[in-house]
Amino acid sequence: MNLPSEDVQTPETANSPRMKRQRRALDVLVIEDESIIAKDIELIVSDLGHRVIGPARTQEEALSLGLKARPAVVVADVKLADGSSGILAVNEMLKSIDAAVIFVTAVPQWLQTGELEPVLVIPKPYTVEEIKAAVSHATSRRAQSMETFVATKDAVSRLTRKQ
C-alpha cells in the first residue's frame, strides 16, 4: 500500500503540529497543590495535544472538576494542599467515571502495594520524559479499555483501605 508522503509518520514528523492535531485529544485532570509542578505537568500534557482540566489543589476541587469534566486521564499527587488525599479523591471520582490514573508523588512508598497495576506511579522529582511516557500510555487504546478501567478502580480502592 502506498501512502502519500505527507501521511507517513516518521520520527521527525511524529511530533509535528499537524500530527498532534490528528491524534485524538483527551481531557486530562491535573490534581496537584504545588503550583510550579502543576504548571509543568499542564505544559507537558498540552504539548502532547491533550486538554488540561484544572489544576485542582484539594480533594474537594478534584471531585468537583472530575465529576463535571469526566476526564479520560487523571494525574494526581497523593498529598494535597489542605491535608486531604489525592488517593481518596481519585477513588471517589472513579465510582462515577472511567479514567486512567497516574500518581506523581514524593512519597511513592505509600503506593507500594504490589497490586497497583494498571495505575502508574511516578516519583518526584520526575523527568519530562517520564510524564510524557505515562500520559502517552494512559491515553493509549489499551489503557482506555473497559477491562483496564475496572482493574484501575480495584487498585485505587485497595489503596484507600491502606490509608
Secondary structure, DSSP 8 states (H G I E B T S, - for coil): ----GGG---TTTTTSHHHHHHS---EEEEE-SSHHHHHHHHHHHHHTT-EEEEEE-SHHHHHHHHHHH--SEEEE-SB-TTS-BHHHHHHHHTTT---EEEEEES-GGGG--S--TTSEEEESS--HHHHHHHHHHHTSTTTTSHHHHHHHHHHHHHHHHH-
